[in-house]
């Protein structure tokens, strides 16, 4: 087998695309800060400002995980999670809810995880790593 052939040892491997996060957050400053930190840690980030916009973007974005605030205009994060879970092809999509109102964080039945705001970024990275099966996060 010739060196550099597609199947043999030493073959060039295509780099795996970084995980894509659909970040759903209506507060611009929070969306920018969280998005920046995620990108600096190797994630692709696509943003939506509310649940309705996120639902519209899901087919084109095809994220690996949805990270959403709970309290937003037009469609909140819980309603977004319910709509996602109703779609058979998205039933296993990891969903992480964030909320400053700690008392409204739901039990993890409809979502994969929930985190209080302000976001503890190391905890967020650990949660994303666990849900996406990533090492060293």
DSSP file (Angstrom, degrees, kcal/mol; ACC not computed):
  #  RESIDUE AA STRUCTURE BP1 BP2  ACC     N-H-->O    O-->H-N    N-H-->O    O-->H-N    TCO  KAPPA ALPHA  PHI   PSI    X-CA   Y-CA   Z-CA
    1    1 A X              0   0    0      0, 0.0     2,-0.1     0, 0.0     3,-0.1   0.000 360.0 360.0 360.0 128.2    0.0    0.0    0.0
    2    2 A X    >   -     0   0    0      1,-0.1     3,-2.0     2,-0.1     6,-0.2  -0.384 360.0-101.0 -71.5 142.2    1.5    3.3   -1.0
    3    3 A X  T 3  S+     0   0    0      1,-0.3     7,-0.1    -2,-0.1    -1,-0.1  -0.380 109.5  24.5 -60.8 136.1    2.3    5.9    1.6
    4    4 A X  T 3  S+     0   0    0      5,-0.7     8,-0.3     1,-0.3    -1,-0.3   0.418  85.8 144.4  88.5  -2.9   -0.4    8.6    1.7
    5    5 A X    <   -     0   0    0     -3,-2.0    -1,-0.3     4,-0.2     3,-0.3  -0.307  63.7-109.3 -66.5 160.4   -3.1    6.3    0.2
    6    6 A X  S    S+     0   0    0      1,-0.2    -1,-0.1     5,-0.1     4,-0.1   0.781 111.8  33.5 -63.0 -29.1   -6.5    6.9    1.6
    7    7 A X  S    S+     0   0    0      2,-0.1    -1,-0.2     3,-0.0     3,-0.1   0.633 101.8  84.1-105.1 -14.4   -6.8    3.7    3.5
    8    8 A X  S >  S-     0   0    0     -3,-0.3     3,-1.7    -6,-0.2    -6,-0.0  -0.214  89.7 -70.7 -89.7 175.8   -3.2    2.9    4.7
    9    9 A X  T 3  S+     0   0    0      1,-0.3    -5,-0.7    -8,-0.1    -4,-0.2  -0.324 120.7  27.6 -60.1 144.9   -1.1    4.0    7.7
   10   10 A X  T 3  S+     0   0    0      1,-0.3    -1,-0.3    -7,-0.1     3,-0.1   0.483  86.3 152.0  79.8   1.9   -0.1    7.6    7.5
   11   11 A X    <   -     0   0    0     -3,-1.7    -1,-0.3     1,-0.1     2,-0.2  -0.372  54.6-103.5 -65.0 142.2   -3.2    8.5    5.4
   12   12 A X        -     0   0    0     -8,-0.3     2,-0.4    -3,-0.1    -1,-0.1  -0.452  36.6-148.8 -65.5 135.4   -4.4   12.0    5.8
   13   13 A X        -     0   0    0     -2,-0.2     2,-0.3    -3,-0.1    -1,-0.0  -0.890  14.7-119.9-109.4 138.4   -7.4   12.2    8.0
   14   14 A X        -     0   0    0     -2,-0.4     2,-0.1     1,-0.1     3,-0.0  -0.575  36.1-112.1 -72.1 134.1  -10.1   14.8    7.5
   15   15 A X        -     0   0    0     -2,-0.3     2,-0.3     1,-0.1    -1,-0.1  -0.430  31.9-114.2 -67.4 140.8  -10.4   16.9   10.7
   16   16 A X        -     0   0    0     -2,-0.1    -1,-0.1     1,-0.1     3,-0.1  -0.564  33.1-110.7 -75.7 136.5  -13.7   16.4   12.5
   17   17 A X        -     0   0    0     -2,-0.3     3,-0.1     1,-0.1    -1,-0.1  -0.380  37.2-104.7 -65.3 142.8  -15.9   19.5   12.5
   18   18 A X        -     0   0    0      1,-0.1    25,-0.1    25,-0.1    -1,-0.1  -0.335  48.5 -85.3 -64.9 152.0  -16.3   21.1   15.9
   19   19 A X        -     0   0    0     23,-0.2    25,-2.8     1,-0.1     2,-0.5  -0.299  43.4-131.6 -59.2 140.6  -19.6   20.5   17.7
   20   20 A X  E     -a   44   0A   0     23,-0.2    44,-2.9    42,-0.1    45,-1.3  -0.855  20.2-164.6-102.0 124.4  -22.3   22.9   16.6
   21   21 A X  E     -ab  45  65A   0     23,-2.9    25,-2.6    -2,-0.5     2,-0.8  -0.917  13.7-148.8-108.9 128.5  -24.3   24.6   19.3
   22   22 A X  E     -ab  46  66A   0     43,-2.6    45,-2.6    -2,-0.5     2,-0.6  -0.882  20.8-159.9 -92.7 109.2  -27.6   26.4   18.7
   23   23 A X  E     -ab  47  67A   0     23,-2.8    25,-2.4    -2,-0.8     2,-0.7  -0.819   6.9-168.7 -95.2 118.4  -27.5   29.2   21.3
   24   24 A X  E     +ab  48  68A   0     43,-3.0    45,-2.6    -2,-0.6     2,-0.3  -0.912  26.7 140.6-114.3 107.1  -31.0   30.6   22.0
   25   25 A X        -     0   0    0     23,-2.1    25,-0.1    -2,-0.7    47,-0.1  -0.973  38.1-161.1-152.1 127.4  -30.8   33.7   24.1
   26   26 A X  S    S+     0   0    0     -2,-0.3     2,-0.8    45,-0.2     3,-0.1   0.677  74.4  84.6 -87.0 -17.6  -32.8   37.0   23.9
   27   27 A X     >  -     0   0    0      1,-0.2     4,-2.7     2,-0.0     5,-0.2  -0.776  69.0-154.1 -88.9 112.9  -30.3   39.1   25.9
   28   28 A X  H  > S+     0   0    0     -2,-0.8     4,-2.7     1,-0.2     5,-0.2   0.877  90.8  50.7 -55.7 -45.9  -27.8   40.3   23.4
   29   29 A X  H  > S+     0   0    0      1,-0.2     4,-2.3     2,-0.2    -1,-0.2   0.913 113.3  45.9 -61.9 -42.7  -24.9   40.8   25.9
   30   30 A X  H  > S+     0   0    0      2,-0.2     4,-2.8     1,-0.2     5,-0.3   0.917 112.7  50.5 -65.6 -43.2  -25.4   37.3   27.4
   31   31 A X  H  X S+     0   0    0     -4,-2.7     4,-2.4     1,-0.2     5,-0.2   0.912 112.6  46.7 -61.7 -43.0  -25.6   35.7   23.9
   32   32 A X  H  X S+     0   0    0     -4,-2.7     4,-2.4    -5,-0.2    -1,-0.2   0.918 114.6  46.4 -65.9 -43.2  -22.4   37.5   22.8
   33   33 A X  H  X S+     0   0    0     -4,-2.3     4,-2.3    -5,-0.2    -2,-0.2   0.943 117.0  42.1 -66.4 -48.3  -20.5   36.5   26.0
   34   34 A X  H  X S+     0   0    0     -4,-2.8     4,-2.4     1,-0.2     5,-0.2   0.924 115.5  50.7 -65.2 -43.7  -21.6   32.9   26.0
   35   35 A X  H  X S+     0   0    0     -4,-2.4     4,-2.6    -5,-0.3    -2,-0.2   0.909 110.3  49.7 -59.5 -43.6  -21.1   32.6   22.2
   36   36 A X  H  X S+     0   0    0     -4,-2.4     4,-2.5    -5,-0.2    -1,-0.2   0.943 111.8  47.5 -60.7 -49.0  -17.6   34.0   22.5
   37   37 A X  H  X S+     0   0    0     -4,-2.3     4,-0.7     1,-0.2    -1,-0.2   0.881 112.5  49.7 -63.0 -38.3  -16.6   31.7   25.3
   38   38 A X  H ><>S+     0   0    0     -4,-2.4     5,-2.1     2,-0.2     3,-0.9   0.936 111.4  48.2 -65.3 -45.9  -18.0   28.7   23.4
   39   39 A X  H ><5S+     0   0    0     -4,-2.6     3,-1.8     1,-0.3    -2,-0.2   0.892 107.5  55.9 -61.2 -39.1  -16.1   29.6   20.2
   40   40 A X  H 3<5S+     0   0    0     -4,-2.5    -1,-0.3     1,-0.3    -2,-0.2   0.692 106.7  52.9 -66.8 -17.3  -12.9   30.1   22.2
   41   41 A X  T <<5S-     0   0    0     -3,-0.9    -1,-0.3    -4,-0.7    -2,-0.2   0.126 129.3 -92.4-106.4  19.5  -13.3   26.6   23.4
   42   42 A X  T < 5S+     0   0    0     -3,-1.8     2,-0.3     1,-0.3   -23,-0.2   0.594  81.3 129.4  90.7  12.5  -13.7   25.0   20.0
   43   43 A X      < -     0   0    0     -5,-2.1     2,-0.4   -25,-0.1    -1,-0.3  -0.734  55.4-129.3 -98.2 148.9  -17.4   25.0   19.4
   44   44 A X  E     -a   20   0A   0    -25,-2.8   -23,-2.9    -2,-0.3     2,-0.5  -0.794  30.8-157.4 -84.9 138.9  -19.3   26.4   16.4
   45   45 A X  E     -a   21   0A   0     -2,-0.4     2,-0.4   -25,-0.2   -23,-0.2  -0.981  18.5-179.6-127.7 127.7  -22.1   28.7   17.6
   46   46 A X  E     -a   22   0A   0    -25,-2.6   -23,-2.8    -2,-0.5     2,-0.3  -0.988  21.9-147.2-119.9 133.3  -25.2   29.7   15.7
   47   47 A X  E     +a   23   0A   0     -2,-0.4     2,-0.3   -25,-0.2   -23,-0.2  -0.741  19.9 179.4-109.1 150.9  -27.5   32.1   17.6
   48   48 A X  E     -a   24   0A   0    -25,-2.4   -23,-2.1    -2,-0.3     3,-0.1  -0.979  23.3-143.7-139.0 147.1  -31.3   32.6   17.7
   49   49 A X  S    S+     0   0    0     -2,-0.3     2,-0.3   -25,-0.2    24,-0.3   0.525  78.7   6.9 -94.1  -5.3  -33.0   35.3   19.9
   50   50 A X  S  > S-     0   0    0     22,-0.1     4,-2.2   -25,-0.1     5,-0.1  -0.977  80.9 -94.8-163.6 170.7  -36.1   33.3   20.8
   51   51 A X  H  > S+     0   0    0     24,-1.9     4,-2.5    22,-0.4     5,-0.2   0.857 118.6  54.9 -62.7 -37.6  -37.6   29.8   20.6
   52   52 A X  H  > S+     0   0    0      1,-0.2     4,-1.9     2,-0.2    -1,-0.2   0.935 110.1  45.9 -62.8 -46.1  -39.6   30.6   17.5
   53   53 A X  H  > S+     0   0    0      1,-0.2     4,-1.8     2,-0.2    -1,-0.2   0.897 111.3  53.8 -63.2 -39.5  -36.5   31.7   15.6
   54   54 A X  H  X S+     0   0    0     -4,-2.2     4,-1.6     1,-0.2    -2,-0.2   0.922 107.3  50.2 -61.3 -44.5  -34.7   28.6   16.9
   55   55 A X  H  X S+     0   0    0     -4,-2.5     4,-0.5     1,-0.2    -1,-0.2   0.897 110.6  50.0 -60.9 -40.2  -37.4   26.2   15.6
   56   56 A X  H  < S+     0   0    0     -4,-1.9     4,-0.3     1,-0.2     3,-0.2   0.847 114.5  44.8 -65.8 -33.6  -37.3   27.9   12.2
   57   57 A X  H >X S+     0   0    0     -4,-1.8     4,-2.8     1,-0.2     3,-0.5   0.682  88.8  88.2 -86.5 -18.5  -33.5   27.6   12.1
   58   58 A X  H 3X S+     0   0    0     -4,-1.6     4,-2.7     1,-0.2     5,-0.2   0.876  85.9  51.0 -50.5 -48.2  -33.2   23.9   13.3
   59   59 A X  H 3< S+     0   0    0     -4,-0.5    -1,-0.2    -3,-0.2    -2,-0.1   0.884 118.4  37.4 -61.2 -37.6  -33.5   22.3    9.9
   60   60 A X  H <4 S+     0   0    0     -3,-0.5    -1,-0.2    -4,-0.3    -2,-0.2   0.863 121.4  43.9 -80.4 -36.3  -30.8   24.4    8.3
   61   61 A X  H  < S-     0   0    0     -4,-2.8    -2,-0.2     2,-0.0    -3,-0.2   0.893  77.9-167.5 -77.6 -41.2  -28.5   24.6   11.3
   62   62 A X     <  -     0   0    0     -4,-2.7   -42,-0.1    -5,-0.3    -3,-0.1   0.953  20.7-161.8  48.9  61.7  -28.6   20.9   12.3
   63   63 A X        -     0   0    0     -5,-0.2   -42,-0.2     1,-0.1     3,-0.1  -0.218  28.5-138.7 -72.4 161.7  -27.0   21.5   15.7
   64   64 A X  S    S+     0   0    0    -44,-2.9    30,-0.6     1,-0.3     2,-0.3   0.644  90.0   6.2 -86.2 -19.5  -25.4   18.9   17.9
   65   65 A X  E     -bc  21  94A   0    -45,-1.3   -43,-2.6    28,-0.1     2,-0.5  -0.976  65.6-135.4-160.9 148.0  -26.9   20.5   20.9
   66   66 A X  E     -bc  22  95A   0     28,-2.6    30,-3.0    -2,-0.3     2,-0.6  -0.959  15.0-170.2-110.8 126.5  -29.4   23.3   21.8
   67   67 A X  E     +bc  23  96A   0    -45,-2.6   -43,-3.0    -2,-0.5     2,-0.4  -0.964  22.6 172.9-115.2 111.6  -28.4   25.7   24.7
   68   68 A X  E     -bc  24  97A   0     28,-3.0    30,-2.5    -2,-0.6   -43,-0.2  -0.941  34.5-129.8-132.3 143.7  -31.4   27.8   25.5
   69   69 A X  E     - c   0  98A   0    -45,-2.6    30,-0.2    -2,-0.4     3,-0.1  -0.401  21.6-141.0 -70.3 159.8  -32.5   30.4   28.0
   70   70 A X  S    S+     0   0    0     28,-1.5     7,-2.4     1,-0.2     2,-0.9   0.905  83.7  58.9 -89.9 -53.1  -35.9   29.7   29.6
   71   71 A X  S    S+     0   0    0     27,-0.2     2,-0.3     5,-0.2   -45,-0.2  -0.681  70.6 133.2 -89.2 108.6  -37.5   33.1   29.8
   72   72 A X        -     0   0    0     -2,-0.9   -22,-0.1    -3,-0.1     2,-0.1  -0.963  54.8 -95.5-145.7 159.1  -37.7   34.7   26.3
   73   73 A X  S    S+     0   0    0     -2,-0.3     2,-2.6   -24,-0.3   -22,-0.4  -0.363  98.5  10.3 -73.6 160.2  -40.4   36.5   24.3
   74   74 A X  S    S+     0   0    0    -24,-0.1     2,-0.3   -23,-0.1    -1,-0.2  -0.222 137.9  14.3  69.4 -46.7  -42.6   34.7   21.7
   75   75 A X  S    S-     0   0    0     -2,-2.6   -24,-1.9     4,-0.0   -23,-0.2  -0.864  77.9-143.0-155.9 121.0  -41.6   31.2   22.7
   76   76 A X     >  -     0   0    0     -2,-0.3     4,-2.2   -26,-0.1    -5,-0.2  -0.241  31.8-100.3 -81.2 173.8  -39.8   30.3   25.9
   77   77 A X  H  > S+     0   0    0     -7,-2.4     4,-2.4     1,-0.2    -7,-0.2   0.823 119.6  53.4 -64.8 -34.1  -37.1   27.6   26.3
   78   78 A X  H  > S+     0   0    0     -8,-0.3     4,-2.2     2,-0.2    -1,-0.2   0.920 110.3  46.9 -67.3 -42.9  -39.5   25.0   27.8
   79   79 A X  H  > S+     0   0    0      2,-0.2     4,-2.4     1,-0.2    -2,-0.2   0.900 111.3  52.7 -64.7 -39.4  -41.9   25.4   24.9
   80   80 A X  H  X S+     0   0    0     -4,-2.2     4,-2.4     1,-0.2    -2,-0.2   0.936 108.7  50.1 -58.5 -47.1  -39.0   25.1   22.5
   81   81 A X  H  X S+     0   0    0     -4,-2.4     4,-2.5     1,-0.2    -2,-0.2   0.900 109.5  51.1 -60.3 -41.3  -37.9   21.9   24.2
   82   82 A X  H  X S+     0   0    0     -4,-2.2     4,-1.3     2,-0.2    -1,-0.2   0.922 110.4  48.7 -62.2 -43.8  -41.4   20.5   23.9
   83   83 A X  H  X S+     0   0    0     -4,-2.4     4,-0.5     1,-0.2     3,-0.2   0.898 111.7  49.8 -63.3 -40.0  -41.6   21.3   20.2
   84   84 A X  H >< S+     0   0    0     -4,-2.4     3,-1.4     1,-0.2     6,-0.3   0.936 109.3  51.0 -63.8 -45.5  -38.2   19.7   19.6
   85   85 A X  H 3< S+     0   0    0     -4,-2.5    -1,-0.2     1,-0.3    -2,-0.2   0.727 101.6  62.8 -66.4 -21.9  -39.1   16.5   21.5
   86   86 A X  H 3< S+     0   0    0     -4,-1.3     2,-0.7    -3,-0.2    -1,-0.3   0.665  87.6  82.1 -75.6 -15.9  -42.3   16.2   19.4
   87   87 A X  S XX S-     0   0    0     -3,-1.4     3,-2.2    -4,-0.5     4,-0.7  -0.813  73.9-149.9 -94.5 113.1  -40.2   15.8   16.2
   88   88 A X  G >4 S+     0   0    0     -2,-0.7     3,-0.8     1,-0.3     4,-0.3   0.835  95.5  54.0 -51.6 -38.9  -39.1   12.1   16.0
   89   89 A X  G 34 S+     0   0    0      1,-0.2    -1,-0.3     2,-0.1     3,-0.1   0.650 115.6  40.1 -73.1 -12.9  -35.8   13.0   14.1
   90   90 A X  G X4 S+     0   0    0     -3,-2.2     3,-2.0    -6,-0.3    -1,-0.2   0.346  80.6 107.1-113.2   3.7  -34.9   15.5   16.9
   91   91 A X  T << S+     0   0    0     -3,-0.8    -2,-0.1    -4,-0.7    -1,-0.1   0.795  85.1  43.0 -56.2 -31.9  -36.0   13.4   19.9
   92   92 A X  T 3  S+     0   0    0     -4,-0.3     2,-0.3    -3,-0.1    -1,-0.3   0.373  81.2 123.9 -97.6   4.0  -32.4   12.6   21.0
   93   93 A X    <   -     0   0    0     -3,-2.0   -28,-0.1    -9,-0.1     2,-0.1  -0.503  68.6-117.7 -65.7 122.8  -31.0   16.1   20.4
   94   94 A X  E     -c   65   0A   0    -30,-0.6   -28,-2.6    -2,-0.3     2,-0.4  -0.406  32.2-167.4 -64.2 135.9  -29.4   17.3   23.7
   95   95 A X  E     -c   66   0A   0    -30,-0.2    17,-2.4    -2,-0.1    18,-1.5  -0.995   6.7-168.4-127.6 127.6  -31.1   20.4   25.1
   96   96 A X  E     -cd  67 113A   0    -30,-3.0   -28,-3.0    -2,-0.4     2,-0.3  -0.976  10.0-153.9-117.2 124.4  -29.6   22.4   28.0
   97   97 A X  E     -cd  68 114A   0     16,-2.3    18,-3.0    -2,-0.5     2,-0.4  -0.765   6.9-165.8 -97.4 142.5  -31.8   25.0   29.7
   98   98 A X  E     +cd  69 115A   0    -30,-2.5   -28,-1.5    -2,-0.3     2,-0.3  -0.969  13.7 166.2-123.6 141.9  -30.3   28.1   31.4
   99   99 A X  E     - d   0 116A   0     16,-1.6    18,-2.4    -2,-0.4     6,-0.1  -0.955  39.3-154.8-158.3 139.8  -32.3   30.4   33.8
  100  100 A X  S    S+     0   0    0     -2,-0.3     2,-1.4    16,-0.2     3,-0.1   0.702  93.7  76.0 -77.7 -22.1  -31.7   33.1   36.3
  101  101 A X    >   -     0   0    0      1,-0.2     3,-2.4    -3,-0.1     4,-0.3  -0.673  68.0-176.4 -89.5  83.0  -34.9   32.1   37.9
  102  102 A X  G >  S+     0   0    0     -2,-1.4     3,-1.3     1,-0.3    -1,-0.2   0.769  73.8  65.8 -55.1 -30.2  -33.5   28.9   39.6
  103  103 A X  G 3  S+     0   0    0      1,-0.3    -1,-0.3    -3,-0.1    -2,-0.1   0.699  98.2  53.1 -70.1 -17.3  -36.9   27.9   40.9
  104  104 A X  G <  S+     0   0    0     -3,-2.4     2,-0.4     2,-0.1    -1,-0.3   0.413  73.6 120.3-100.2   4.7  -38.3   27.3   37.4
  105  105 A X    <   -     0   0    0     -3,-1.3     3,-0.1    -4,-0.3     9,-0.1  -0.550  62.1-134.7 -66.6 123.3  -35.6   25.0   36.2
  106  106 A X        -     0   0    0     -2,-0.4    -9,-0.1     1,-0.1    -1,-0.1  -0.286  21.3 -92.5 -78.0 161.5  -37.5   21.8   35.4
  107  107 A X    >   -     0   0    0      1,-0.1     2,-2.7     6,-0.0     3,-0.7  -0.423  52.4 -97.7 -64.6 154.0  -36.5   18.3   36.3
  108  108 A X  T 3  S+     0   0    0      1,-0.2    -1,-0.1     2,-0.1     6,-0.0  -0.365  94.1 105.7 -79.7  66.6  -34.4   16.8   33.5
  109  109 A X  T 3  S+     0   0    0     -2,-2.7    -1,-0.2     4,-0.0     3,-0.0   0.755  90.7  25.2-105.8 -43.5  -37.2   14.8   31.9
  110  110 A X  S <  S+     0   0    0     -3,-0.7     2,-0.3     2,-0.0    -2,-0.1   0.658 127.2  47.8 -94.1 -19.2  -37.8   17.0   28.8
  111  111 A X  S    S-     0   0    0     -4,-0.4   -15,-0.2     1,-0.1     3,-0.1  -0.761  75.6-130.6-119.1 165.9  -34.3   18.4   28.7
  112  112 A X  S    S-     0   0    0    -17,-2.4     2,-0.3     1,-0.3   -16,-0.2   0.798  86.0 -14.4 -84.5 -31.4  -30.8   16.9   29.0
  113  113 A X  E     -d   96   0A   0    -18,-1.5   -16,-2.3    -6,-0.1     2,-0.4  -0.976  56.2-147.6-163.4 159.8  -29.6   19.3   31.6
  114  114 A X  E     -d   97   0A   0     -2,-0.3     2,-0.4   -18,-0.2   -16,-0.2  -0.999  12.5-169.0-138.6 142.6  -30.4   22.6   33.3
  115  115 A X  E     -d   98   0A   0    -18,-3.0   -16,-1.6    -2,-0.4     2,-0.1  -0.982  20.1-123.3-132.3 139.1  -28.0   25.3   34.6
  116  116 A X  E     -d   99   0A   0     -2,-0.4     4,-0.4   -18,-0.2     2,-0.3  -0.477  41.2 -91.3 -77.1 152.4  -28.6   28.3   36.7
  117  117 A X  S    S+     0   0    0    -18,-2.4     2,-0.2    -2,-0.1   -15,-0.2  -0.812 104.3  62.2 -99.7 149.4  -27.5   31.8   35.6
  118  118 A X  S    S-     0   0    0     -2,-0.3     2,-0.2    -3,-0.0    -2,-0.1   0.507 101.0-121.2 -65.0 147.9  -25.1   33.4   35.9
  119  119 A X        -     0   0    0     -2,-0.2     2,-1.0     1,-0.1    -2,-0.1  -0.426   9.1-142.3 -70.3 129.4  -23.5   30.6   34.0
  120  120 A X     >  -     0   0    0     -4,-0.4     4,-2.4    -2,-0.2     3,-0.4  -0.830  20.6-157.4 -84.8 102.2  -20.6   28.8   35.7
  121  121 A X  H  > S+     0   0    0     -2,-1.0     4,-2.8     1,-0.3     5,-0.2   0.864  85.8  51.4 -63.5 -41.0  -18.6   28.4   32.6
  122  122 A X  H  > S+     0   0    0      1,-0.2     4,-2.2     2,-0.2    -1,-0.3   0.901 112.6  48.6 -60.0 -36.6  -16.5   25.4   33.7
  123  123 A X  H  > S+     0   0    0     -3,-0.4     4,-2.4     2,-0.2    -2,-0.2   0.900 110.5  50.9 -68.0 -39.4  -19.7   23.6   34.7
  124  124 A X  H  X S+     0   0    0     -4,-2.4     4,-2.8     2,-0.2     5,-0.2   0.941 111.1  48.2 -61.1 -47.3  -21.2   24.5   31.3
  125  125 A X  H  X S+     0   0    0     -4,-2.8     4,-2.7     1,-0.2    -2,-0.2   0.901 111.8  49.6 -61.0 -40.9  -18.2   23.1   29.5
  126  126 A X  H  X S+     0   0    0     -4,-2.2     4,-2.3    -5,-0.2    -1,-0.2   0.901 112.0  48.7 -64.3 -40.2  -18.3   19.9   31.6
  127  127 A X  H  X S+     0   0    0     -4,-2.4     4,-2.5     2,-0.2    -2,-0.2   0.931 113.0  46.4 -65.1 -46.3  -22.0   19.5   30.8
  128  128 A X  H  X S+     0   0    0     -4,-2.8     4,-2.3     1,-0.2     6,-0.2   0.919 112.2  51.5 -62.8 -43.3  -21.6   20.0   27.1
  129  129 A X  H  X>S+     0   0    0     -4,-2.7     5,-2.6     8,-0.2     4,-0.7   0.908 111.6  46.9 -59.6 -42.7  -18.6   17.6   27.1
  130  130 A X  H ><5S+     0   0    0     -4,-2.3     3,-0.6     3,-0.2    -2,-0.2   0.933 115.1  45.0 -65.2 -46.1  -20.7   15.0   28.9
  131  131 A X  H 3<5S+     0   0    0     -4,-2.5    -2,-0.2     1,-0.2    -1,-0.2   0.810 119.2  41.4 -70.3 -30.0  -23.7   15.4   26.6
  132  132 A X  H 3<5S-     0   0    0     -4,-2.3    -1,-0.2    -5,-0.2    -2,-0.2   0.426 109.1-118.7 -98.1  -0.1  -21.6   15.4   23.4
  133  133 A X  T <<5 +     0   0    0     -4,-0.7     2,-0.3    -3,-0.6    -3,-0.2   0.865  57.8 158.5  67.2  35.9  -19.2   12.7   24.4
  134  134 A X      < -     0   0    0     -5,-2.6     3,-0.4    -6,-0.2     2,-0.3  -0.683  33.8-137.9 -94.8 146.3  -16.2   14.9   24.2
  135  135 A X  S    S+     0   0    0     -2,-0.3    -5,-0.0     1,-0.2    -1,-0.0  -0.692  80.0  21.8 -96.7 155.4  -13.0   14.3   26.0
  136  136 A X              0   0    0     -2,-0.3    -1,-0.2     1,-0.1   -10,-0.0   0.840 360.0 360.0  60.8  38.4  -10.9   16.9   27.8
  137  137 A X              0   0    0     -3,-0.4    -8,-0.2   -11,-0.1    -9,-0.1   0.348 360.0 360.0-122.8 360.0  -13.8   19.4   28.3
